[in-house]
Amino acid sequence: MSVEENKGITRRMYEEVHNKGNLAVLDEVTATSFIDHNLPPGLPPGVDGVKQLFARFHTAFPDFHVTVEDMIAEGDKVVSRLTMGGTHKGEFMGVPPTGKQINVEVIDVLRIAGSKAVERWGIFDQLGLLQQLGVIPTPGEAGV
């Protein structure tokens, strides 16, 4: 597959799964052996865990959306710099709804093989998310 085809698969995942909440698309764009190297503890491995994770995000942030800021591809890997946002209207990570807006930076790396995502590595600003929800004070608050 070309890097442009790999980027297209990646963009489809962000648009359909993340922005539209269509979790069934994961079955189309990921291999049955898909590995997400960064799933939170307590979730099942593979696509089932990813579906549960995004179901939680969409419940907690009904207007959840991802903006692709940059996308770079080489060989079988696609690296994306994303902004993830939404309004906290449901329980998330044990935090009751705050009504606050979040805007969190994310870096994703997907490996594509045979027109399917087979592996994912990712980093997102969990500290920033918790600070925006008011769970953890930001520097300068509460004497920090």
N, CA, C and O atoms as a GROMACS GRO file, in nm:
protein
  576
    1MET      N    1   0.084  -0.119   0.000
    1MET     CA    2   0.000   0.000   0.000
    1MET      C    3   0.088   0.124   0.000
    1MET      O    4   0.198   0.124   0.055
    2SER      N    5   0.038   0.228  -0.061
    2SER     CA    6   0.113   0.354  -0.064
    2SER      C    7   0.092   0.429   0.068
    2SER      O    8  -0.001   0.401   0.143
    3VAL      N    9   0.181   0.524   0.094
    3VAL     CA   10   0.166   0.604   0.216
    3VAL      C   11   0.037   0.684   0.211
    3VAL      O   12  -0.025   0.708   0.315
    4GLU      N   13  -0.006   0.727   0.093
    4GLU     CA   14  -0.131   0.802   0.082
    4GLU      C   15  -0.251   0.713   0.115
    4GLU      O   16  -0.346   0.759   0.178
    5GLU      N   17  -0.248   0.587   0.074
    5GLU     CA   18  -0.355   0.493   0.111
    5GLU      C   19  -0.356   0.470   0.262
    5GLU      O   20  -0.462   0.465   0.324
    6ASN      N   21  -0.238   0.456   0.321
    6ASN     CA   22  -0.229   0.438   0.467
    6ASN      C   23  -0.283   0.561   0.540
    6ASN      O   24  -0.352   0.547   0.641
    7LYS      N   25  -0.252   0.679   0.491
    7LYS     CA   26  -0.305   0.801   0.551
    7LYS      C   27  -0.457   0.807   0.537
    7LYS      O   28  -0.526   0.854   0.627
    8GLY      N   29  -0.510   0.758   0.424
    8GLY     CA   30  -0.654   0.756   0.404
    8GLY      C   31  -0.724   0.665   0.505
    8GLY      O   32  -0.830   0.701   0.557
    9ILE      N   33  -0.668   0.549   0.531
    9ILE     CA   34  -0.723   0.457   0.631
    9ILE      C   35  -0.722   0.523   0.768
    9ILE      O   36  -0.819   0.515   0.843
   10THR      N   37  -0.611   0.589   0.800
   10THR     CA   38  -0.598   0.657   0.929
   10THR      C   39  -0.699   0.770   0.942
   10THR      O   40  -0.765   0.783   1.045
   11ARG      N   41  -0.712   0.852   0.838
   11ARG     CA   42  -0.810   0.962   0.841
   11ARG      C   43  -0.952   0.908   0.857
   11ARG      O   44  -1.033   0.967   0.929
   12ARG      N   45  -0.983   0.798   0.789
   12ARG     CA   46  -1.116   0.739   0.801
   12ARG      C   47  -1.143   0.698   0.946
   12ARG      O   48  -1.253   0.718   0.997
   13MET      N   49  -1.042   0.641   1.010
   13MET     CA   50  -1.059   0.600   1.150
   13MET      C   51  -1.091   0.722   1.237
   13MET      O   52  -1.184   0.717   1.319
   14TYR      N   53  -1.015   0.829   1.219
   14TYR     CA   54  -1.041   0.948   1.301
   14TYR      C   55  -1.178   1.007   1.273
   14TYR      O   56  -1.251   1.042   1.366
   15GLU      N   57  -1.215   1.018   1.148
   15GLU     CA   58  -1.342   1.080   1.112
   15GLU      C   59  -1.461   0.994   1.154
   15GLU      O   60  -1.554   1.044   1.218
   16GLU      N   61  -1.460   0.867   1.118
   16GLU     CA   62  -1.576   0.782   1.142
   16GLU      C   63  -1.587   0.737   1.288
   16GLU      O   64  -1.695   0.743   1.348
   17VAL      N   65  -1.477   0.692   1.346
   17VAL     CA   66  -1.480   0.636   1.481
   17VAL      C   67  -1.478   0.747   1.586
   17VAL      O   68  -1.565   0.753   1.673
   18HIS      N   69  -1.380   0.834   1.576
   18HIS     CA   70  -1.364   0.937   1.677
   18HIS      C   71  -1.471   1.046   1.665
   18HIS      O   72  -1.538   1.078   1.763
   19ASN      N   73  -1.486   1.101   1.546
   19ASN     CA   74  -1.574   1.217   1.531
   19ASN      C   75  -1.721   1.182   1.516
   19ASN      O   76  -1.808   1.257   1.561
   20LYS      N   77  -1.752   1.070   1.453
   20LYS     CA   78  -1.892   1.032   1.433
   20LYS      C   79  -1.939   0.924   1.530
   20LYS      O   80  -2.058   0.895   1.536
   21GLY      N   81  -1.846   0.864   1.606
   21GLY     CA   82  -1.883   0.763   1.703
   21GLY      C   83  -1.926   0.631   1.642
   21GLY      O   84  -1.992   0.551   1.708
   22ASN      N   85  -1.889   0.606   1.517
   22ASN     CA   86  -1.926   0.483   1.448
   22ASN      C   87  -1.821   0.375   1.478
   22ASN      O   88  -1.729   0.354   1.399
   23LEU      N   89  -1.837   0.308   1.590
   23LEU     CA   90  -1.738   0.210   1.636
   23LEU      C   91  -1.731   0.088   1.545
   23LEU      O   92  -1.629   0.018   1.545
   24ALA      N   93  -1.835   0.061   1.469
   24ALA     CA   94  -1.835  -0.054   1.377
   24ALA      C   95  -1.729  -0.040   1.269
   24ALA      O   96  -1.682  -0.140   1.216
   25VAL      N   97  -1.689   0.082   1.237
   25VAL     CA   98  -1.586   0.104   1.136
   25VAL      C   99  -1.453   0.043   1.181
   25VAL      O  100  -1.370   0.006   1.097
   26LEU      N  101  -1.433   0.031   1.312
   26LEU     CA  102  -1.310  -0.033   1.360
   26LEU      C  103  -1.295  -0.174   1.306
   26LEU      O  104  -1.183  -0.219   1.280
   27ASP      N  105  -1.405  -0.245   1.289
   27ASP     CA  106  -1.399  -0.381   1.234
   27ASP      C  107  -1.354  -0.380   1.089
   27ASP      O  108  -1.297  -0.479   1.041
   28GLU      N  109  -1.377  -0.271   1.019
   28GLU     CA  110  -1.338  -0.260   0.878
   28GLU      C  111  -1.193  -0.214   0.861
   28GLU      O  112  -1.127  -0.255   0.765
   29VAL      N  113  -1.144  -0.131   0.951
   29VAL     CA  114  -1.012  -0.070   0.931
   29VAL      C  115  -0.902  -0.130   1.018
   29VAL      O  116  -0.785  -0.091   1.006
   30THR      N  117  -0.937  -0.224   1.106
   30THR     CA  118  -0.834  -0.288   1.190
   30THR      C  119  -0.832  -0.438   1.165
   30THR      O  120  -0.934  -0.500   1.135
   31ALA      N  121  -0.714  -0.494   1.178
   31ALA     CA  122  -0.698  -0.639   1.164
   31ALA      C  123  -0.754  -0.708   1.288
   31ALA      O  124  -0.760  -0.648   1.395
   32THR      N  125  -0.795  -0.834   1.273
   32THR     CA  126  -0.846  -0.908   1.388
   32THR      C  127  -0.738  -0.925   1.494
   32THR      O  128  -0.769  -0.945   1.612
   33SER      N  129  -0.612  -0.918   1.454
   33SER     CA  130  -0.500  -0.931   1.547
   33SER      C  131  -0.448  -0.796   1.596
   33SER      O  132  -0.338  -0.788   1.650
   34PHE      N  133  -0.527  -0.689   1.577
   34PHE     CA  134  -0.487  -0.553   1.613
   34PHE      C  135  -0.439  -0.544   1.758
   34PHE      O  136  -0.500  -0.600   1.848
   35ILE      N  137  -0.328  -0.474   1.777
   35ILE     CA  138  -0.272  -0.452   1.911
   35ILE      C  139  -0.263  -0.303   1.937
   35ILE      O  140  -0.200  -0.231   1.861
   36ASP      N  141  -0.327  -0.257   2.044
   36ASP     CA  142  -0.310  -0.119   2.090
   36ASP      C  143  -0.217  -0.126   2.210
   36ASP      O  144  -0.254  -0.178   2.315
   37HIS      N  145  -0.098  -0.074   2.195
   37HIS     CA  146   0.004  -0.083   2.299
   37HIS      C  147  -0.021   0.011   2.417
   37HIS      O  148   0.054   0.010   2.514
   38ASN      N  149  -0.127   0.093   2.409
   38ASN     CA  150  -0.149   0.192   2.513
   38ASN      C  151  -0.290   0.191   2.570
   38ASN      O  152  -0.337   0.293   2.621
   39LEU      N  153  -0.359   0.079   2.563
   39LEU     CA  154  -0.492   0.072   2.624
   39LEU      C  155  -0.480   0.085   2.775
   39LEU      O  156  -0.386   0.033   2.835
   40PRO      N  157  -0.574   0.155   2.837
   40PRO     CA  158  -0.572   0.164   2.984
   40PRO      C  159  -0.592   0.028   3.049
   40PRO      O  160  -0.653  -0.061   2.989
   41PRO      N  161  -0.543   0.011   3.170
   41PRO     CA  162  -0.564  -0.115   3.243
   41PRO      C  163  -0.713  -0.144   3.259
   41PRO      O  164  -0.795  -0.053   3.272
   42GLY      N  165  -0.746  -0.272   3.257
   42GLY     CA  166  -0.884  -0.314   3.279
   42GLY      C  167  -0.965  -0.331   3.151
   42GLY      O  168  -1.076  -0.383   3.155
   43LEU      N  169  -0.910  -0.288   3.038
   43LEU     CA  170  -0.980  -0.307   2.912
   43LEU      C  171  -0.926  -0.431   2.841
   43LEU      O  172  -0.808  -0.462   2.853
   44PRO      N  173  -1.012  -0.501   2.768
   44PRO     CA  174  -0.963  -0.619   2.696
   44PRO      C  175  -0.868  -0.578   2.584
   44PRO      O  176  -0.876  -0.465   2.536
   45PRO      N  177  -0.780  -0.666   2.545
   45PRO     CA  178  -0.687  -0.632   2.437
   45PRO      C  179  -0.759  -0.623   2.302
   45PRO      O  180  -0.872  -0.669   2.287
   46GLY      N  181  -0.691  -0.562   2.206
   46GLY     CA  182  -0.742  -0.559   2.070
   46GLY      C  183  -0.855  -0.461   2.047
   46GLY      O  184  -0.875  -0.366   2.122
   47VAL      N  185  -0.928  -0.488   1.939
   47VAL     CA  186  -1.034  -0.398   1.895
   47VAL      C  187  -1.143  -0.383   2.000
   47VAL      O  188  -1.200  -0.275   2.014
   48ASP      N  189  -1.175  -0.490   2.073
   48ASP     CA  190  -1.279  -0.480   2.176
   48ASP      C  191  -1.244  -0.376   2.282
   48ASP      O  192  -1.331  -0.301   2.325
   49GLY      N  193  -1.118  -0.371   2.323
   49GLY     CA  194  -1.075  -0.271   2.419
   49GLY      C  195  -1.083  -0.131   2.364
   49GLY      O  196  -1.122  -0.038   2.434
   50VAL      N  197  -1.046  -0.114   2.237
   50VAL     CA  198  -1.052   0.017   2.173
   50VAL      C  199  -1.198   0.063   2.164
   50VAL      O  200  -1.227   0.180   2.188
   51LYS      N  201  -1.288  -0.028   2.129
   51LYS     CA  202  -1.430   0.007   2.122
   51LYS      C  203  -1.481   0.052   2.259
   51LYS      O  204  -1.554   0.151   2.269
   52GLN      N  205  -1.443  -0.020   2.364
   52GLN     CA  206  -1.487   0.018   2.498
   52GLN      C  207  -1.432   0.154   2.538
   52GLN      O  208  -1.502   0.236   2.598
   53LEU      N  209  -1.306   0.179   2.504
   53LEU     CA  210  -1.243   0.306   2.537
   53LEU      C  211  -1.317   0.422   2.470
   53LEU      O  212  -1.349   0.522   2.535
   54PHE      N  213  -1.345   0.408   2.340
   54PHE     CA  214  -1.411   0.519   2.271
   54PHE      C  215  -1.558   0.530   2.306
   54PHE      O  216  -1.615   0.639   2.298
   55ALA      N  217  -1.621   0.421   2.345
   55ALA     CA  218  -1.758   0.431   2.396
   55ALA      C  219  -1.758   0.514   2.524
   55ALA      O  220  -1.848   0.595   2.546
   56ARG      N  221  -1.657   0.495   2.609
   56ARG     CA  222  -1.645   0.574   2.732
   56ARG      C  223  -1.623   0.721   2.700
   56ARG      O  224  -1.685   0.808   2.761
   57PHE      N  225  -1.535   0.749   2.605
   57PHE     CA  226  -1.510   0.888   2.567
   57PHE      C  227  -1.638   0.954   2.515
   57PHE      O  228  -1.669   1.066   2.552
   58HIS      N  229  -1.711   0.883   2.428
   58HIS     CA  230  -1.831   0.941   2.370
   58HIS      C  231  -1.944   0.956   2.472
   58HIS      O  232  -2.030   1.043   2.457
   59THR      N  233  -1.945   0.873   2.574
   59THR     CA  234  -2.043   0.889   2.681
   59THR      C  235  -2.008   1.008   2.769
   59THR      O  236  -2.095   1.088   2.805
   60ALA      N  237  -1.881   1.020   2.802
   60ALA     CA  238  -1.837   1.129   2.890
   60ALA      C  239  -1.834   1.264   2.818
   60ALA      O  240  -1.860   1.368   2.877
   61PHE      N  241  -1.802   1.260   2.688
   61PHE     CA  242  -1.790   1.381   2.607
   61PHE      C  243  -1.875   1.363   2.481
   61PHE      O  244  -1.822   1.328   2.376
   62PRO      N  245  -2.006   1.387   2.490
   62PRO     CA  246  -2.095   1.358   2.376
   62PRO      C  247  -2.057   1.433   2.248
   62PRO      O  248  -2.088   1.388   2.138
   63ASP      N  249  -1.990   1.547   2.262
   63ASP     CA  250  -1.947   1.623   2.144
   63ASP      C  251  -1.799   1.597   2.114
   63ASP      O  252  -1.732   1.680   2.051
   64PHE      N  253  -1.748   1.484   2.159
   64PHE     CA  254  -1.608   1.445   2.139
   64PHE      C  255  -1.569   1.457   1.993
   64PHE      O  256  -1.641   1.414   1.903
   65HIS      N  257  -1.453   1.516   1.970
   65HIS     CA  258  -1.404   1.528   1.834
   65HIS      C  259  -1.252   1.531   1.833
   65HIS      O  260  -1.188   1.567   1.932
   66VAL      N  261  -1.197   1.492   1.720
   66VAL     CA  262  -1.053   1.492   1.700
   66VAL      C  263  -1.023   1.576   1.576
   66VAL      O  264  -1.088   1.561   1.473
   67THR      N  265  -0.925   1.663   1.588
   67THR     CA  266  -0.878   1.742   1.476
   67THR      C  267  -0.738   1.695   1.441
   67THR      O  268  -0.650   1.689   1.527
   68VAL      N  269  -0.716   1.661   1.315
   68VAL     CA  270  -0.583   1.620   1.269
   68VAL      C  271  -0.505   1.748   1.240
   68VAL      O  272  -0.537   1.823   1.149
   69GLU      N  273  -0.401   1.770   1.320
   69GLU     CA  274  -0.316   1.888   1.304
   69GLU      C  275  -0.205   1.860   1.202
   69GLU      O  276  -0.176   1.945   1.117
   70ASP      N  277  -0.145   1.743   1.209
   70ASP     CA  278  -0.038   1.700   1.118
   70ASP      C  279  -0.048   1.550   1.100
   70ASP      O  280  -0.088   1.478   1.190
   71MET      N  281  -0.012   1.504   0.980
   71MET     CA  282  -0.007   1.360   0.953
   71MET      C  283   0.114   1.335   0.862
   71MET      O  284   0.127   1.395   0.755
   72ILE      N  285   0.200   1.245   0.908
   72ILE     CA  286   0.322   1.212   0.835
   72ILE      C  287   0.327   1.061   0.820
   72ILE      O  288   0.303   0.987   0.916
   73ALA      N  289   0.357   1.015   0.699
   73ALA     CA  290   0.362   0.870   0.676
   73ALA      C  291   0.492   0.833   0.606
   73ALA      O  292   0.543   0.906   0.520
   74GLU      N  293   0.542   0.718   0.645
   74GLU     CA  294   0.658   0.660   0.579
   74GLU      C  295   0.648   0.509   0.593
   74GLU      O  296   0.622   0.457   0.702
   75GLY      N  297   0.668   0.439   0.483
   75GLY     CA  298   0.658   0.294   0.487
   75GLY      C  299   0.520   0.252   0.534
   75GLY      O  300   0.420   0.295   0.478
   76ASP      N  301   0.516   0.166   0.637
   76ASP     CA  302   0.389   0.114   0.686
   76ASP      C  303   0.336   0.189   0.808
   76ASP      O  304   0.240   0.145   0.871
   77LYS      N  305   0.398   0.303   0.843
   77LYS     CA  306   0.355   0.377   0.963
   77LYS      C  307   0.300   0.515   0.928
   77LYS      O  308   0.348   0.582   0.836
   78VAL      N  309   0.197   0.554   1.005
   78VAL     CA  310   0.137   0.687   0.993
   78VAL      C  311   0.141   0.750   1.131
   78VAL      O  312   0.089   0.694   1.228
   79VAL      N  313   0.204   0.867   1.139
   79VAL     CA  314   0.214   0.941   1.264
   79VAL      C  315   0.122   1.062   1.254
   79VAL      O  316   0.128   1.138   1.158
   80SER      N  317   0.036   1.080   1.354
   80SER     CA  318  -0.058   1.191   1.355
   80SER      C  319  -0.044   1.271   1.483
   80SER      O  320  -0.032   1.216   1.593
   81ARG      N  321  -0.047   1.404   1.466
   81ARG     CA  322  -0.054   1.494   1.582
   81ARG      C  323  -0.197   1.546   1.581
   81ARG      O  324  -0.243   1.606   1.484
   82LEU      N  325  -0.266   1.521   1.691
   82LEU     CA  326  -0.409   1.547   1.700
   82LEU      C  327  -0.441   1.640   1.816
   82LEU      O  328  -0.364   1.652   1.911
   83THR      N  329  -0.556   1.704   1.806
   83THR     CA  330  -0.616   1.774   1.919
   83THR      C  331  -0.750   1.706   1.945
   83THR      O  332  -0.833   1.694   1.855
   84MET      N  333  -0.769   1.663   2.069
   84MET     CA  334  -0.890   1.593   2.110
   84MET      C  335  -0.969   1.688   2.200
   84MET      O  336  -0.914   1.745   2.294
   85GLY      N  337  -1.098   1.705   2.171
   85GLY     CA  338  -1.176   1.799   2.250
   85GLY      C  339  -1.318   1.753   2.274
   85GLY      O  340  -1.365   1.656   2.214
   86GLY      N  341  -1.385   1.824   2.364
   86GLY     CA  342  -1.525   1.794   2.393
   86GLY      C  343  -1.567   1.858   2.525
   86GLY      O  344  -1.487   1.922   2.594
   87THR      N  345  -1.694   1.839   2.558
   87THR     CA  346  -1.752   1.893   2.681
   87THR      C  347  -1.780   1.777   2.776
   87THR      O  348  -1.846   1.680   2.738
   88HIS      N  349  -1.731   1.787   2.898
   88HIS     CA  350  -1.743   1.680   2.998
   88HIS      C  351  -1.885   1.677   3.054
   88HIS      O  352  -1.918   1.752   3.146
   89LYS      N  353  -1.970   1.589   2.998
   89LYS     CA  354  -2.110   1.581   3.040
   89LYS      C  355  -2.148   1.447   3.101
   89LYS      O  356  -2.263   1.427   3.141
   90GLY      N  357  -2.052   1.354   3.110
   90GLY     CA  358  -2.077   1.224   3.171
   90GLY      C  359  -1.957   1.180   3.252
   90GLY      O  360  -1.848   1.236   3.237
   91GLU      N  361  -1.974   1.082   3.338
   91GLU     CA  362  -1.865   1.032   3.423
   91GLU      C  363  -1.748   0.986   3.335
   91GLU      O  364  -1.768   0.920   3.233
   92PHE      N  365  -1.628   1.021   3.376
   92PHE     CA  366  -1.508   0.979   3.304
   92PHE      C  367  -1.396   0.956   3.403
   92PHE      O  368  -1.359   1.045   3.480
   93MET      N  369  -1.340   0.834   3.401
   93MET     CA  370  -1.230   0.797   3.491
   93MET      C  371  -1.265   0.826   3.637
   93MET      O  372  -1.180   0.868   3.716
   94GLY      N  373  -1.391   0.803   3.672
   94GLY     CA  374  -1.437   0.825   3.809
   94GLY      C  375  -1.469   0.970   3.841
   94GLY      O  376  -1.506   1.001   3.954
   95VAL      N  377  -1.455   1.059   3.743
   95VAL     CA  378  -1.483   1.202   3.765
   95VAL      C  379  -1.624   1.232   3.718
   95VAL      O  380  -1.656   1.210   3.601
   96PRO      N  381  -1.710   1.282   3.808
   96PRO     CA  382  -1.846   1.315   3.765
   96PRO      C  383  -1.844   1.432   3.666
   96PRO      O  384  -1.745   1.506   3.661
   97PRO      N  385  -1.950   1.450   3.588
   97PRO     CA  386  -1.954   1.556   3.487
   97PRO      C  387  -1.925   1.693   3.547
   97PRO      O  388  -1.977   1.729   3.653
   98THR      N  389  -1.841   1.769   3.478
   98THR     CA  390  -1.805   1.904   3.524
   98THR      C  391  -1.861   2.011   3.432
   98THR      O  392  -1.866   2.128   3.470
   99GLY      N  393  -1.901   1.974   3.312
   99GLY     CA  394  -1.946   2.072   3.214
   99GLY      C  395  -1.831   2.148   3.150
   99GLY      O  396  -1.854   2.240   3.070
  100LYS      N  397  -1.708   2.112   3.184
  100LYS     CA  398  -1.591   2.184   3.132
  100LYS      C  399  -1.552   2.134   2.994
  100LYS      O  400  -1.570   2.017   2.961
  101GLN      N  401  -1.498   2.225   2.916
  101GLN     CA  402  -1.443   2.192   2.785
  101GLN      C  403  -1.300   2.140   2.803
  101GLN      O  404  -1.225   2.190   2.886
  102ILE      N  405  -1.265   2.039   2.723
  102ILE     CA  406  -1.128   1.991   2.722
  102ILE      C  407  -1.070   2.009   2.583
  102ILE      O  408  -1.142   2.011   2.484
  103ASN      N  409  -0.940   2.023   2.579
  103ASN     CA  410  -0.865   2.033   2.455
  103ASN      C  411  -0.729   1.972   2.484
  103ASN      O  412  -0.646   2.034   2.551
  104VAL      N  413  -0.704   1.851   2.434
  104VAL     CA  414  -0.587   1.773   2.473
  104VAL      C  415  -0.507   1.735   2.348
  104VAL      O  416  -0.563   1.697   2.246
  105GLU      N  417  -0.375   1.745   2.360
  105GLU     CA  418  -0.285   1.707   2.251
  105GLU      C  419  -0.260   1.556   2.253
  105GLU      O  420  -0.249   1.495   2.360
  106VAL      N  421  -0.252   1.496   2.134
  106VAL     CA  422  -0.232   1.351   2.119
  106VAL      C  423  -0.132   1.327   2.006
  106VAL      O  424  -0.133   1.397   1.905
  107ILE      N  425  -0.045   1.228   2.025
  107ILE     CA  426   0.040   1.178   1.917
  107ILE      C  427   0.005   1.030   1.900
  107ILE      O  428   0.007   0.954   1.996
  108ASP      N  429  -0.027   0.992   1.777
  108ASP     CA  430  -0.064   0.854   1.744
  108ASP      C  431   0.030   0.800   1.638
  108ASP      O  432   0.067   0.872   1.545
  109VAL      N  433   0.068   0.673   1.651
  109VAL     CA  434   0.142   0.604   1.547
  109VAL      C  435   0.064   0.476   1.515
  109VAL      O  436   0.042   0.392   1.602
  110LEU      N  437   0.024   0.463   1.389
  110LEU     CA  438  -0.045   0.343   1.344
  110LEU      C  439   0.044   0.270   1.245
  110LEU      O  440   0.106   0.332   1.158
  111ARG      N  441   0.049   0.138   1.258
  111ARG     CA  442   0.115   0.056   1.157
  111ARG      C  443   0.006  -0.011   1.075
  111ARG      O  444  -0.084  -0.074   1.130
  112ILE      N  445   0.017   0.003   0.944
  112ILE     CA  446  -0.083  -0.048   0.852
  112ILE      C  447  -0.022  -0.163   0.772
  112ILE      O  448   0.091  -0.153   0.724
  113ALA      N  449  -0.096  -0.272   0.759
  113ALA     CA  450  -0.053  -0.386   0.676
  113ALA      C  451  -0.177  -0.444   0.609
  113ALA      O  452  -0.277  -0.470   0.676
  114GLY      N  453  -0.171  -0.466   0.478
  114GLY     CA  454  -0.284  -0.524   0.407
  114GLY      C  455  -0.410  -0.442   0.418
  114GLY      O  456  -0.519  -0.498   0.430
  115SER      N  457  -0.398  -0.311   0.413
  115SER     CA  458  -0.508  -0.214   0.420
  115SER      C  459  -0.582  -0.213   0.554
  115SER      O  460  -0.697  -0.169   0.562
  116LYS      N  461  -0.517  -0.262   0.659
  116LYS     CA  462  -0.576  -0.261   0.793
  116LYS      C  463  -0.474  -0.212   0.895
  116LYS      O  464  -0.354  -0.237   0.880
  117ALA      N  465  -0.521  -0.141   0.996
  117ALA     CA  466  -0.434  -0.104   1.108
  117ALA      C  467  -0.405  -0.230   1.188
  117ALA      O  468  -0.497  -0.303   1.224
  118VAL      N  469  -0.277  -0.256   1.216
  118VAL     CA  470  -0.240  -0.377   1.290
  118VAL      C  471  -0.180  -0.345   1.427
  118VAL      O  472  -0.184  -0.429   1.517
  119GLU      N  473  -0.126  -0.223   1.443
  119GLU     CA  474  -0.070  -0.183   1.572
  119GLU      C  475  -0.088  -0.034   1.591
  119GLU      O  476  -0.094   0.042   1.495
  120ARG      N  477  -0.097   0.007   1.718
  120ARG     CA  478  -0.107   0.148   1.753
  120ARG      C  479  -0.023   0.175   1.878
  120ARG      O  480  -0.025   0.099   1.974
  121TRP      N  481   0.050   0.285   1.872
  121TRP     CA  482   0.119   0.340   1.989
  121TRP      C  483   0.069   0.482   2.003
  121TRP      O  484   0.047   0.549   1.902
  122GLY      N  485   0.052   0.530   2.124
  122GLY     CA  486   0.002   0.666   2.138
  122GLY      C  487   0.040   0.728   2.270
  122GLY      O  488   0.066   0.661   2.370
  123ILE      N  489   0.043   0.859   2.266
  123ILE     CA  490   0.069   0.939   2.386
  123ILE      C  491  -0.033   1.052   2.386
  123ILE      O  492  -0.051   1.120   2.285
  124PHE      N  493  -0.100   1.071   2.500
  124PHE     CA  494  -0.185   1.188   2.509
  124PHE      C  495  -0.165   1.254   2.645
  124PHE      O  496  -0.122   1.190   2.741
  125ASP      N  497  -0.196   1.381   2.651
  125ASP     CA  498  -0.169   1.464   2.768
  125ASP      C  499  -0.271   1.436   2.878
  125ASP      O  500  -0.366   1.512   2.896
  126GLN      N  501  -0.250   1.326   2.950
  126GLN     CA  502  -0.342   1.289   3.057
  126GLN      C  503  -0.340   1.391   3.171
  126GLN      O  504  -0.445   1.421   3.228
  127LEU      N  505  -0.223   1.445   3.203
  127LEU     CA  506  -0.214   1.547   3.307
  127LEU      C  507  -0.296   1.669   3.267
  127LEU      O  508  -0.374   1.721   3.348
  128GLY      N  509  -0.280   1.714   3.144
  128GLY     CA  510  -0.357   1.829   3.096
  128GLY      C  511  -0.506   1.804   3.100
  128GLY      O  512  -0.583   1.893   3.136
  129LEU      N  513  -0.548   1.682   3.064
  129LEU     CA  514  -0.689   1.646   3.070
  129LEU      C  515  -0.742   1.659   3.212
  129LEU      O  516  -0.846   1.720   3.235
  130LEU      N  517  -0.670   1.600   3.308
  130LEU     CA  518  -0.714   1.604   3.448
  130LEU      C  519  -0.712   1.747   3.504
  130LEU      O  520  -0.796   1.783   3.586
  131GLN      N  521  -0.615   1.828   3.460
  131GLN     CA  522  -0.612   1.968   3.502
  131GLN      C  523  -0.732   2.044   3.445
  131GLN      O  524  -0.794   2.123   3.516
  132GLN      N  525  -0.764   2.020   3.319
  132GLN     CA  526  -0.877   2.089   3.257
  132GLN      C  527  -1.009   2.050   3.321
  132GLN      O  528  -1.103   2.130   3.326
  133LEU      N  529  -1.018   1.926   3.371
  133LEU     CA  530  -1.139   1.882   3.440
  133LEU      C  531  -1.144   1.933   3.585
  133LEU      O  532  -1.246   1.921   3.652
  134GLY      N  533  -1.033   1.990   3.633
  134GLY     CA  534  -1.027   2.041   3.769
  134GLY      C  535  -0.994   1.937   3.873
  134GLY      O  536  -1.009   1.963   3.993
  135VAL      N  537  -0.949   1.820   3.831
  135VAL     CA  538  -0.915   1.712   3.924
  135VAL      C  539  -0.778   1.737   3.986
  135VAL      O  540  -0.757   1.707   4.104
  136ILE      N  541  -0.687   1.791   3.908
  136ILE     CA  542  -0.551   1.820   3.952
  136ILE      C  543  -0.527   1.970   3.930
  136ILE      O  544  -0.558   2.021   3.823
  137PRO      N  545  -0.474   2.041   4.030
  137PRO     CA  546  -0.452   2.183   4.010
  137PRO      C  547  -0.344   2.211   3.906
  137PRO      O  548  -0.249   2.134   3.891
  138THR      N  549  -0.360   2.321   3.836
  138THR     CA  550  -0.255   2.366   3.743
  138THR      C  551  -0.152   2.444   3.822
  138THR      O  552  -0.184   2.494   3.930
  139PRO      N  553  -0.030   2.458   3.772
  139PRO     CA  554   0.071   2.538   3.843
  139PRO      C  555   0.016   2.678   3.872
  139PRO      O  556  -0.042   2.743   3.786
  140GLY      N  557   0.035   2.720   3.993
  140GLY     CA  558  -0.015   2.851   4.036
  140GLY      C  559  -0.146   2.842   4.114
  140GLY      O  560  -0.185   2.937   4.181
  141GLU      N  561  -0.215   2.728   4.104
  141GLU     CA  562  -0.339   2.708   4.179
  141GLU      C  563  -0.306   2.638   4.311
  141GLU      O  564  -0.213   2.557   4.318
  142ALA      N  565  -0.379   2.669   4.410
  142ALA     CA  566  -0.368   2.601   4.541
  142ALA      C  567  -0.226   2.595   4.591
  142ALA      O  568  -0.184   2.496   4.649
  143GLY      N  569  -0.151   2.703   4.569
  143GLY     CA  570  -0.015   2.711   4.623
  143GLY      C  571   0.087   2.626   4.552
  143GLY      O  572   0.197   2.607   4.605
  144VAL      N  573   0.055   2.575   4.435
  144VAL     CA  574   0.152   2.491   4.362
  144VAL      C  575   0.249   2.578   4.289
  144VAL      O  576   0.339   2.527   4.221
   0.00000   0.00000   0.00000
